[in-house]
């Protein structure tokens, strides 16, 4: 889908704050509120806007430990990759999962209540999975930025 200037302006605005009213958006993007609503509806229907979400503080939700985990599979066969992707999607502990190139096959962002909970997760998720060759965990010391916003080109 080709985005015009109005789409870009609208997407930039809702990325920063998806709770803006149609009237507030209209002032920002210099359109009518009705036109903004119509465009947002189209952008959602066409999959440009995938979801409207709130970024919740993991600490406030009792998930005070965040890890970045590099995962290597035993073999990189389509059925093994697909199975692991499915396990990522179904795990509530995994916030984000990326299938990547390089030294690891996947990078996961995982949250846990504490290190004991994370150890239980690793036993369940990695050690009991024969398709996993190994994994490396990096514990996040400080979340410097949490955002899903990115620059949008016309």
C-alpha positions in Angstrom: 0.0 0.0 0.0 1.3 3.4 -0.9 1.1 6.0 1.9 0.5 9.6 1.2 1.6 12.6 3.4 -1.7 12.5 5.4 -1.3 8.8 6.1 2.3 9.4 7.2 1.3 12.3 9.5 -1.5 10.3 11.0 0.6 7.2 11.6 3.4 9.3 13.2 0.8 10.8 15.5 -0.9 7.6 16.6 2.5 5.9 17.1 3.3 8.4 19.7 -0.2 8.4 21.3 -3.0 6.2 20.1 -5.4 7.7 22.6 -5.7 11.0 20.7 -9.3 11.9 19.8 -10.3 12.4 16.2 -10.5 16.1 16.9 -6.9 16.2 18.3 -5.6 14.2 15.4 -7.4 16.5 13.0 -5.5 19.5 14.4 -2.2 17.7 14.2 -2.6 16.4 10.6 -4.6 19.3 9.3 -7.7 17.3 8.2 -11.2 16.9 9.4 -12.0 14.5 12.3 -14.2 12.5 9.9 -11.3 12.1 7.4 -9.0 11.0 10.2 -11.4 8.4 11.3 -11.9 7.1 7.7 -8.1 6.9 7.1 -7.5 5.2 10.4 -10.2 2.6 9.6 -8.6 2.0 6.2 -5.1 1.7 7.7 -6.4 -0.9 10.2 -8.3 -2.9 7.6 -5.3 -3.0 5.2 -3.0 -4.2 8.0 -0.8 -1.0 8.1 -1.9 -0.6 11.8 -1.5 -4.1 13.2 -2.8 -3.3 16.7 -3.6 -0.6 19.2 -1.8 -1.4 22.4 -0.7 0.0 25.7 2.9 -0.3 26.8 2.7 -1.6 30.3 5.6 -1.3 32.7 6.8 -4.8 33.4 7.9 -3.8 36.9 4.4 -2.5 37.7 2.9 -5.8 36.5 5.3 -7.8 38.8 7.7 -8.8 36.0 10.8 -7.1 37.3 13.4 -9.1 35.4 13.8 -8.8 31.7 16.2 -11.0 29.6 17.4 -11.0 26.1 17.9 -14.6 25.0 19.9 -15.8 22.0 18.6 -19.3 20.9 20.4 -21.7 18.6 18.4 -24.6 17.1 19.9 -28.1 16.8 19.2 -28.0 13.0 17.6 -25.3 10.9 14.9 -27.3 9.2 11.6 -25.8 8.2 9.5 -28.0 10.5 11.8 -27.3 13.5 11.8 -23.5 12.8 8.0 -23.5 12.5 7.6 -25.5 15.7 9.8 -23.1 17.6 8.0 -20.1 16.2 4.7 -21.6 17.3 6.1 -22.1 20.9 7.3 -18.5 21.0 3.8 -17.3 19.9 2.1 -19.4 22.6 4.4 -18.4 25.5 3.2 -15.6 27.6 6.7 -15.1 29.1 8.1 -14.2 25.7 7.3 -10.5 24.9 9.1 -10.5 21.5 10.6 -13.1 19.3 12.8 -12.6 16.2 14.0 -15.2 13.7 17.5 -13.8 12.8 20.7 -14.4 10.9 24.1 -14.6 12.5 25.4 -16.4 15.6 21.9 -17.3 16.9 18.7 -18.5 15.2 16.3 -16.5 17.4 16.4 -13.6 19.7 13.8 -13.5 22.5 12.8 -10.8 24.9 11.5 -12.6 28.0 10.1 -11.2 31.3 9.9 -13.0 34.7 8.9 -12.2 38.3 12.4 -13.1 39.5 15.4 -15.2 38.5 13.8 -18.3 40.0 10.8 -17.9 37.7 13.2 -17.4 34.8 15.0 -20.6 35.7 11.7 -22.5 35.7 10.9 -21.0 32.3 14.3 -22.1 30.9 13.7 -25.7 32.1 10.3 -25.8 30.5 11.0 -23.8 27.3 14.6 -24.8 26.5 15.8 -27.8 28.3 12.7 -29.9 27.6 12.9 -29.1 23.9 15.1 -31.5 21.9 15.3 -29.0 19.0 17.3 -26.5 21.1 21.0 -26.7 20.7 21.7 -24.0 23.3 20.8 -20.5 24.5 22.6 -17.5 26.0 20.9 -15.1 28.4 21.6 -11.5 28.9 19.9 -9.9 31.9 18.7 -6.3 31.3 20.0 -4.0 33.9 18.0 -0.9 32.8 15.3 -0.4 30.2 16.5 2.7 28.4 13.7 3.0 25.8 10.5 1.1 25.2 8.8 2.0 22.0 7.2 0.5 18.9 7.3 3.8 17.0 9.6 4.1 14.0 10.1 6.7 11.2 7.5 6.3 8.4 8.5 7.2 4.8 6.0 8.3 2.2 
